Each structure stands twice: as C-alpha cells, then as structure tokens.
Amino acid sequence: MDVDAAVGTDAGPMGTDSGMMGVDAGMMGVDAGPGDDAGGTDAGMGTDAGDTDAGDTDAGGTDAGMMMADAGTDGGSTMDAGTDAGSAMDAGPGACTPDMDIGMAVGSPVSTGSTVGAGNDSMASCGSSSASGDIALSWTAPSTGTFLFDTVGSDYDTTLHIHAGFDCAGTELDCDDDGHPVTGDSLISLDLTAGQMITIVVDGYDVGEEGNYVLNITQYACPDTDLAMMIGDSIASGSTVGEPDDAAPSCDDFGAGTGDASFTWTAPSTGMWTFDTFGSDFDTVLALFTGSSCDFADEVDCDDDASAGVRQSRVDAMLTAGDTVTLVVDGYSFGDEGNFVLSIVPTPSVTSEAGLCADGMDNDRDGATDCADSDCALLARCTETGAQCSNSMDDDGDGDVDCADSDCAGWAACTETACGNSTDDDGDGDVDCADSDCLRRAPCDGCPDTDLGMAIGAAVGTADTTGGTSRRTGSCGGSGPDTTFLFTAPSTGTYTIDTTGTAHDTTLYVLAGGCLGPELACNDNDPAGGSTSSLSIALGAGETVVIVVDGFAGAEGPITLNIATAAMTFGPPTAAGDLVINEIMQNPAGADANHEWFEVYNRTTSTLNLNGCRVFDDGANSFTISGDTLIHPGQYFLFGESMATITPDYVYSGTDLTNMDDEIVIECGSPAVMIDRVAYDGGPMFPDPDGQTMSLDPSARDATMNDVGANWCPALLTRPYDGVNAGTPGRPNPSCP
C-alpha cells in the first residue's frame, strides 16, 4: 500500500488524504481511515501516476481527484506544485498554494525566474489557455497606498492575475494581459492597505507561452516633496532617471514607465503664478493638481512645450493665498528622463519678447531668449537679410549661412531674378526657367499670352488651354491650365467680362496693372449659376489689367472671352478717411531715386476717381493727379516713381520722400477737402527703417490713428518685393509686433 509523506496532504477537490492516518487503498484507490476522501478517487481507477509514490513523494506523477491531473514539476529551484515535499502544500485544483513568499518586497525587479515546465496551477480570467505554466508568489503590502505590478522585462507574452489572500485559487482581484501602454507587457494597479495579503500569479497568455519572467512592484509616492511657500528660479532640481512613475499627466505621450518628480506648494499670496521647467535637459511635461493629490481627476492644467521650439513646460494659475497645489515634472514620452529644474515665480506682465530682443533675458517667460524667441524672429537683428545673404556668415546665429538660411529665400543673392541670361544666378543648380523662382517671371511665365489692346466686344479673345500649364490660381478657384489677356480700358466705365461660349467650367479673375499685380475681382460661376464665369469691374481710361481665364478643378479646352462696357462717372473722395495712407517706402536700400513709393487704401464701398486730387508736403513737393484714376473699394493703391521692379498704380515725378522727417498730404474736390495727412519724424515717435517700408498696423487703418507713430512699424522681413527691400506693396500689411 502506498503511503503519502508525513505532513503532506493531497488537495483533492472533494477531500484530503489524512496525513499519517490516510492510506491509499491499492488498486481500488480508496483512501482508508478517518481521513477518507469524500468521494475523491485517485487518477484512473484510483491509481497514482506510476502506481507508486517514490520516496514518500509524488515523483512527477500527481494525484488527480475528479480526473484533474496535477501539472508536473516546476523547474529550477521552484518547488514542485504537484509534489508533497516537506511543508509545501500540493497545489491541486481545490487549493492553490503559492510557490514562494516574497514578503513585502518592492522594486524592479522583485522576482525573476522561468515558467518553462512549471505546473499550470491557476487559470487567468483574461488569458486564453489553461495549458501554460505559471508561478504564484505571495506578497504582503508594506503600507497603505496604490501599487503597480508589471512584467516589463519578461521574454514572452505574459498574463498577470492577482488573488486575495495567500491562495492563488482565491478571489481574483484583477487580471491583465497587455495593459502596459508602451511595452505591451502585463500591468495591474491595485489600492491596498498595510498588511493586506495577496497572491500574484505570472502566467502565459496562450498554449506554450512560457519563458523567463520578470515581476516588478512599485508604489505610488506622490507628491514626493513639500516646497512650502518657496518662490524663485530653480527652487527644486534633480533627476528623474530611475525614479518611479507615480503620476500620469494628461498631456504626455504614453509616458507610462517614465520617472517623475512631484511637489506640493502653497501660494504665499493671491495672484497669478507661473510654474516652469526651463533649464531641464529633456522633453518635459508639467502638470498642476489641486491639493496634495496626483490623481488624474484632480488635474487642472498640463503643458508639454511652453512655446515653439521649446521642449520644456510652463503652467500659469490664479491662486489665493494659502491654496495648496501639487506639481508633477514628468517626461513627454517613454524614455524621456533626465535632469530637471522647477521654478515658481509671479507671472510676468511682459507677454512678448518683441522690443527686448537684445538684453539676454527671457522677458516673457516662454523659455526662449532674444532671437531664439519667435517674437523676435522677424526683427532685423534676428534675420539673415540683404547683404548678409552673401557674406558667408551666420549673421542671426541660427546655424544657417547665406542662402541656406530660409530668411534669404527671397533676397536677390538667393533668387533667380534674371530668368533669361542662361546663368544660375542663385547657385542652386537650376538655370533660368528650370528654376522655380522664375515660374511667374518673364520670359518663363509667357504672361500675357495675348494683348487685346483696347478691344471690346463678343469673342474679343480666344485661346485653347488644352495641355497647357497651371501658372496661378484665383481666390475663387482655378487649378487648370490658364491663359492671360492684357487689356487697357479705352474709357472710364464699368466693364463686364465673361466666358460665355466656353464649353468647360471656367474661373475668371482680373489682376491690377500686370501679371504680378494684386487681384481686383474673381468669379467662378456666372450669376445664372452656369459653369462659365462673369464679373464686372470699374476701370479708368487707360487703366491696364490682366484678365486670367482658368479652368475650374483642372478643366481645360477652347475658351471664349467677351468684354462689354457701360459708361459711368465716378466721384472723388469727399471726406477725411475715405483714403488712408497705409505704407511708406521713404528710405529704400541703396539709391532712393526711382525706388520710393507710398500706398493708400480705399476704406469706402465705392469706386473713387482721384482725377484732380493733389498730393503734397509742407515744403515745395507736390503733384496733381491728371486723368481718370480709379481706386476700387478695398484696393491698396500705389503711388511711386517709375520703377523697374514694381509697377505703381500712378507714376509721379519730381517729388521726394525725405528719409528723416516729411509729410504726405492728400486733398480732393472743390473746395478742397483734406482726405488724409501723415507727418512722420524719422524717430523717435515714428520708426526709421532702412530697406524696409514704414507699415501701418491694420487695426489703425483710419485717418486719425495713422497720425500716431506707435501704430507704425518697420515692415516685417518676409520675402522682399524686389529681391532687396521689404514691404507689401498692393497687399495688406501684417500686424505690427
């Protein structure tokens, strides 16, 4: 008769062998004595695997009451979960005794080993197999708090489940397969009380999922430090490398597993407070929570990058004296750890670095100083411009020299301005029309394709755009091949231009002056809703425009252009502010002659005729506009000397704009009414730019506000209109910094 080991008991589902009193009953498999199994029988016909116990222990074979077999022998030093040995309990299906007790260990890792060949003693609710080895570990919570259990570092697809008490067959508290947001390993978070006992089971997800496991246990400890009411730069610093991941800010990018640092802080006074991580050497996020809490529900603000190009973070908050908040410095993404700096200061009143771009300070507290701040990016000292684009130096300190700097993209040295000289003028490897700089420049553009002169009538212009090139697009659309017509108004009147008789869907738009002029009008479908286009525009006698017939949504084919006219008389401006002086180029780069100009804007809803208006200063300079000269509603109208690089709407001569101080006065009508006057001083009240226009802020576009120098600024250094000088002739001004 086979006798079980002295203190070992079989954990059969219906009862247990009775230690010294329990005797297996031979081939019949009936347990004898007062410890009889209640209906339980050994495997098969009541026979132990191999029919005998080897050395008072089950040797690889297992008792399998109710036909359930024990899962073999655990490998290595792990105790055989199906073997009665010493004081270890046999882990049969009725009770599941952990393989080992890891006490109150916390860390990464707390346990490692292998599940290869281990018994399958516990089934996970979130797994898909009952045939993978597992390891059960008993553990006791060292304190009350939130604990994270994960298998990061394991070399197979794990499943992790946790049960109440020291019994892996006890109530399952939680189960996870691939919950870690970065690694895909198993991850469970549990709130436990000090001394609470649980069993952690590291399992495999599917059949044959076994391997080397790693179990990590960490405890949330958030917040870490109390800063009391400390304020100033760098009031806290340190490293997040190797620190636990105690919080989960809402603005990180799957930063789970990344170390963080957390602090409570109490506002010493009522007001706006700024918290930032400027000076940290990794990509931070900064989160603000109410009270002494790092719980997601208590988060009130979170920031990743404080400003463009700045990888550190800033949060502002209005607080009352005595308010307590928690700050968490974390990494943006998995692996973003390093040395951090936390500063707490009253929120600065300066909101823009503009005007303070040379003092070496971060005045607006956005993490960027002087030219590194986007507020300064367009100011002269922070931009590679003009002659700086060919001096082989990195003038603005951004690491790019001359034409390699995007600031120089439109300047003469870096632009193919001569598109027919068979020379690579800008050194980019493309010559003349092969250079994209020449796409809309003569002779590569071919604009105008046809000169209509002063002809009007039905089918006054015809062309076929089939297989042509899309060279431009109107504001109302047009992405097909286009064709262009130069037209000069034979008399002052309203001209109706349409594409009636054209079979395909067209768009139609009119450009002032020439092929590069601003758009005056645009139409997709005619007023009846047809696919042809029609528009009406007021033109003065001798006024020249370019008419563009385009194809809507890529349409192409033969086109017909019709022009009709109706005579109309347009009146002059009658009140101050009908026209507003909007932009002044009084000091162009190089010689002033034939490069000076100024621009006015029509604020009314009517087309105005400037014929007879007088423009003058307080000295001897003046000219009177002769002939019908129309300015359309919302049009930016250019007065200038005869220029090769741009075409003014009205050319004057014999009048100079003094660089330092001068006046521009416009009077119209009889008796004369002053329509607008600007008296600039060349500093200190008005700007005094060189190679840039003096530009009026769009919010100050009336005849009173443009008298104030503070409403003007040097033109932002965008693409120069002539390859050298900055300004926006014929176009809206950008807002002043």
BELGI-V297022 format. One line per field, one symbol per residue. psi: psi as a letter, one per 40 degrees, with the letter a starting at -180 (. if undefined). Layout:
BEGIN
psi: ???
END
This chain:
BEGIN
psi: hhhiideihhfideaiifbdehhifadefhhiaefihgeiiiibffhiheeihhfeihgdiihgifehiifahiiaehiheehhhbehihgiddighidihebfhhahiehiaieheiigehhhdeieiefiiihhhiihheihahihhifheifihihhihihagheeahhdihicfehedeeiihhhhhiihehhihhhhiidihegiahihhhhihhghidihebfhiihfehiaieheiigeigieeigfehehiihiiiihheihahihhifheifihiihihiiagieideeheihichdiheheiihhihhiihehhihhhhiidihegiahihhihiihidheiehefeeeeigdefeehhbeehddedeideehhibeeefefigdefeehhbeehddedeiddehgdhefefigdefeehhbeehddedfiieddehidhhebehiaifdhiiheheahheihideageaiiiihhhhheihahhhhifhehdihiihihhhdadeiihdiihciideeieiihiihhiihehhihhhhihhfeiiaiihhihiihiihhiiieihedihhdhhgegihaidhfeiiiiihheieihiheheihhiaebehiihhhihhihiheihhhhiihiddihidhhiiehihhdciiihhhiiihihhhdihhhiefiediigiheiihhhhdefgieddeehdeeiiihigahieeedihigheiiiiii.
END
